[in-house]
């Protein structure tokens, strides 16, 4: 092989090496850009997930507050119902006596069935008895 062929082969080999090096550099740059884009998408997704989590947490906090308010309202309603039932028990003999008078019950019937005194039974007859 002569010197000229050797130089030509060396130049060709050097050209191939440079082309390979340029190709490698370009591939590394492309991979770097892809990594940056992927990192950006991951950051965006992480931000969205963080936002969703914060919204869910706020929602759960609001539900907890509403649950506490509902428990308080239920307790108030239970107290009112209990008071109402106690009042109803106290007025029940008079309601029953009123119905019995309407059906024609006597003073003795009212006193015995409803536990009324004679004067209470007389008053119930006067209030709810037949009008003369």
C-alpha positions, 0 to 999 in steps of 0.5 A: 500500500502506498502512502497515498492510499494510507492517507486516504484510508486514514482520512476516511476512517477519521471522517467516519469517526467524526460522523459517529461522534457527531451522531452520538452528540446529536443523540445525546442532545435528543435524549437530553431534550426528551428527558427535559420534556419528560421531567416537565410532563412529570412535574405538571402531572405531579402538580395536578395530582397535588392539586387534586389531593388538596381539593380532596382534603378540603372536601373531606374537611367540609364534610367533617364540618357538615357532619359535626353540624348535623350531629349538633342539629340531631342532638337539638331535635332529640332534645326537642322531641324528648321535651315534646313527648314529656309535654304530650304525656302531661296533656294526654289525660286531658286529650283522652278525657276530651275524646271520652266526653265527646263519646258521652262518658260520665264524670266517674268514667273520666275520673277513673280512666284519665285519673282526673279529679272530680272538678277536672272531670266536671270542667272537661264535661262543661268544655267538651260536652254537648251544648245545651 
